[in-house]
């Protein structure tokens, strides 16, 4: 795929066609001087374990990577804290309420959506949940299942950063 800059032809401030690559992270308008930096979008991943040392895994209902395994998560909304994002995404996808959460690590990613490369910074969080009785797959999740942590196979996960995250989780004690 081409660099996402190739899709931005006009200055978003003045509309000029003189919107050119400034460096590997920005474009600059030669007409009005506006500089746009192409930054990563914030995205979260929830690592949820039950009392049996099993990890809650979601099967993706939609592309990209439809039908493959995933961990609950998604994009931060504007004006939302990362902690609010974790709680919202888990609730939207699983109907579960988080009791506590703790940052674990991050992985840069490229998430291709509608043919567009969205550069993301995926922030992984350990999430504690006391009550799983209300759990139900919803939103963009086809099904939810628990897999013993030791049996997680990164190759069954369709998104690059989740594969890398699962590999890293297997080496950590959380």
KABELSUL-V495567 format. One record per residue. N is the residue number from 1. RES is the residue in one letter. SS is DSSP state (A for helix, B for strand, O for the rest). PSI is psi in whole degrees, 0 to 359 (none if undefined). OMEGA is omega in radians with two decimals (none if undefined). Layout:
n=N res=RES ss=SS psi=PSI omega=OMEGA
n=N res=RES ss=SS psi=PSI omega=OMEGA
This chain:
n=1 res=X ss=O psi=154 omega=3.08
n=2 res=X ss=O psi=160 omega=3.03
n=3 res=X ss=O psi=141 omega=-3.13
n=4 res=X ss=A psi=337 omega=3.11
n=5 res=X ss=A psi=329 omega=-3.09
n=6 res=X ss=A psi=340 omega=-3.14
n=7 res=X ss=A psi=347 omega=3.14
n=8 res=X ss=O psi=98 omega=-3.04
n=9 res=X ss=O psi=332 omega=-3.03
n=10 res=X ss=O psi=147 omega=3.09
n=11 res=X ss=O psi=127 omega=-3.14
n=12 res=X ss=O psi=347 omega=-3.14
n=13 res=X ss=O psi=311 omega=-3.06
n=14 res=X ss=O psi=350 omega=3.11
n=15 res=X ss=O psi=3 omega=-3.11
n=16 res=X ss=O psi=148 omega=3.03
n=17 res=X ss=O psi=355 omega=-3.13
n=18 res=X ss=O psi=48 omega=-3.11
n=19 res=X ss=B psi=100 omega=-2.95
n=20 res=X ss=B psi=158 omega=3.10
n=21 res=X ss=B psi=128 omega=3.13
n=22 res=X ss=B psi=316 omega=3.04
n=23 res=X ss=B psi=189 omega=-3.05
n=24 res=X ss=O psi=349 omega=-3.11
n=25 res=X ss=O psi=358 omega=-3.07
n=26 res=X ss=B psi=160 omega=2.97
n=27 res=X ss=B psi=150 omega=-3.11
n=28 res=X ss=B psi=139 omega=3.10
n=29 res=X ss=B psi=123 omega=3.11
n=30 res=X ss=O psi=344 omega=-3.14
n=31 res=X ss=O psi=310 omega=-3.06
n=32 res=X ss=O psi=351 omega=3.11
n=33 res=X ss=O psi=359 omega=-3.13
n=34 res=X ss=O psi=135 omega=3.07
n=35 res=X ss=B psi=126 omega=3.10
n=36 res=X ss=B psi=124 omega=3.08
n=37 res=X ss=B psi=129 omega=3.13
n=38 res=X ss=O psi=100 omega=-3.09
n=39 res=X ss=O psi=162 omega=3.09
n=40 res=X ss=O psi=146 omega=3.00
n=41 res=X ss=B psi=142 omega=3.13
n=42 res=X ss=B psi=134 omega=3.12
n=43 res=X ss=B psi=148 omega=-3.12
n=44 res=X ss=B psi=157 omega=3.06
n=45 res=X ss=B psi=128 omega=-3.13
n=46 res=X ss=B psi=124 omega=3.06
n=47 res=X ss=B psi=110 omega=-3.04
n=48 res=X ss=B psi=121 omega=3.10
n=49 res=X ss=B psi=147 omega=3.03
n=50 res=X ss=O psi=185 omega=-3.08
n=51 res=X ss=O psi=350 omega=-3.13
n=52 res=X ss=O psi=11 omega=-3.11
n=53 res=X ss=O psi=35 omega=3.07
n=54 res=X ss=B psi=147 omega=-3.12
n=55 res=X ss=B psi=136 omega=3.08
n=56 res=X ss=B psi=122 omega=-3.08
n=57 res=X ss=B psi=143 omega=3.11
n=58 res=X ss=B psi=146 omega=2.98
n=59 res=X ss=B psi=128 omega=-3.07
n=60 res=X ss=B psi=130 omega=3.13
n=61 res=X ss=O psi=346 omega=-3.05
n=62 res=X ss=O psi=162 omega=3.01
n=63 res=X ss=O psi=153 omega=0.08
n=64 res=X ss=O psi=153 omega=3.07
n=65 res=X ss=O psi=35 omega=3.12
n=66 res=X ss=O psi=135 omega=3.09
n=67 res=X ss=O psi=347 omega=3.13
n=68 res=X ss=O psi=168 omega=3.11
n=69 res=X ss=B psi=156 omega=-3.12
n=70 res=X ss=B psi=172 omega=2.96
n=71 res=X ss=O psi=148 omega=3.13
n=72 res=X ss=O psi=143 omega=3.12
n=73 res=X ss=B psi=185 omega=3.13
n=74 res=X ss=B psi=191 omega=-3.04
n=75 res=X ss=B psi=145 omega=3.02
n=76 res=X ss=O psi=138 omega=3.06
n=77 res=X ss=O psi=158 omega=3.08
n=78 res=X ss=O psi=143 omega=3.09
n=79 res=X ss=O psi=24 omega=-3.14
n=80 res=X ss=O psi=137 omega=3.05
n=81 res=X ss=O psi=162 omega=3.10
n=82 res=X ss=A psi=322 omega=3.11
n=83 res=X ss=A psi=320 omega=3.07
n=84 res=X ss=A psi=322 omega=3.11
n=85 res=X ss=A psi=314 omega=-3.14
n=86 res=X ss=A psi=310 omega=-3.10
n=87 res=X ss=A psi=317 omega=-3.13
n=88 res=X ss=A psi=311 omega=-3.09
n=89 res=X ss=A psi=317 omega=3.12
n=90 res=X ss=A psi=316 omega=3.12
n=91 res=X ss=A psi=315 omega=-3.13
n=92 res=X ss=A psi=321 omega=-3.03
n=93 res=X ss=A psi=336 omega=-3.00
n=94 res=X ss=A psi=347 omega=-3.01
n=95 res=X ss=O psi=13 omega=-3.13
n=96 res=X ss=O psi=145 omega=3.10
n=97 res=X ss=O psi=129 omega=-3.12
n=98 res=X ss=O psi=133 omega=3.07
n=99 res=X ss=O psi=320 omega=3.09
n=100 res=X ss=B psi=157 omega=3.11
n=101 res=X ss=B psi=152 omega=-3.09
n=102 res=X ss=B psi=129 omega=3.10
n=103 res=X ss=B psi=139 omega=3.11
n=104 res=X ss=B psi=301 omega=-3.11
n=105 res=X ss=B psi=175 omega=3.10
n=106 res=X ss=B psi=156 omega=3.11
n=107 res=X ss=B psi=126 omega=3.04
n=108 res=X ss=B psi=149 omega=-3.03
n=109 res=X ss=B psi=161 omega=2.94
n=110 res=X ss=B psi=117 omega=-3.09
n=111 res=X ss=B psi=111 omega=-3.10
n=112 res=X ss=B psi=118 omega=-3.13
n=113 res=X ss=B psi=124 omega=-3.10
n=114 res=X ss=O psi=38 omega=3.12
n=115 res=X ss=O psi=7 omega=-3.12
n=116 res=X ss=B psi=132 omega=3.12
n=117 res=X ss=B psi=110 omega=3.07
n=118 res=X ss=B psi=113 omega=3.08
n=119 res=X ss=B psi=127 omega=-3.09
n=120 res=X ss=B psi=161 omega=2.92
n=121 res=X ss=B psi=106 omega=-3.09
n=122 res=X ss=B psi=117 omega=-3.11
n=123 res=X ss=B psi=118 omega=-3.10
n=124 res=X ss=B psi=134 omega=-3.12
n=125 res=X ss=B psi=137 omega=2.94
n=126 res=X ss=B psi=126 omega=-3.10
n=127 res=X ss=B psi=130 omega=3.10
n=128 res=X ss=B psi=130 omega=3.12
n=129 res=X ss=O psi=128 omega=-3.12
n=130 res=X ss=O psi=328 omega=-3.00
n=131 res=X ss=O psi=113 omega=3.14
n=132 res=X ss=O psi=4 omega=-3.02
n=133 res=X ss=O psi=336 omega=-3.11
n=134 res=X ss=O psi=4 omega=-3.02
n=135 res=X ss=O psi=132 omega=3.09
n=136 res=X ss=O psi=133 omega=3.09
n=137 res=X ss=O psi=130 omega=3.09
n=138 res=X ss=O psi=182 omega=-3.12
n=139 res=X ss=O psi=241 omega=-3.11
n=140 res=X ss=O psi=25 omega=-3.14
n=141 res=X ss=B psi=127 omega=3.13
n=142 res=X ss=B psi=315 omega=3.12
n=143 res=X ss=B psi=158 omega=3.08
n=144 res=X ss=B psi=139 omega=3.10
n=145 res=X ss=B psi=155 omega=3.07
n=146 res=X ss=B psi=133 omega=3.10
n=147 res=X ss=B psi=132 omega=3.08
n=148 res=X ss=B psi=134 omega=-3.08
n=149 res=X ss=A psi=319 omega=-3.11
n=150 res=X ss=A psi=341 omega=-3.10
n=151 res=X ss=A psi=3 omega=3.11
n=152 res=X ss=O psi=128 omega=3.13
n=153 res=X ss=O psi=111 omega=-3.13
n=154 res=X ss=A psi=329 omega=-3.12
n=155 res=X ss=A psi=342 omega=3.13
n=156 res=X ss=A psi=355 omega=-3.12
n=157 res=X ss=B psi=132 omega=-2.98
n=158 res=X ss=O psi=339 omega=-3.10
n=159 res=X ss=O psi=137 omega=-3.04
n=160 res=X ss=A psi=311 omega=-3.06
n=161 res=X ss=A psi=329 omega=3.12
n=162 res=X ss=A psi=319 omega=3.05
n=163 res=X ss=A psi=310 omega=-3.14
n=164 res=X ss=A psi=322 omega=3.14
n=165 res=X ss=A psi=318 omega=3.11
n=166 res=X ss=A psi=319 omega=3.07
n=167 res=X ss=A psi=315 omega=-3.12
n=168 res=X ss=A psi=321 omega=3.12
n=169 res=X ss=A psi=325 omega=-3.11
n=170 res=X ss=O psi=341 omega=3.13
n=171 res=X ss=O psi=349 omega=-3.10
n=172 res=X ss=O psi=155 omega=2.99
n=173 res=X ss=O psi=106 omega=3.12
n=174 res=X ss=O psi=none omega=none
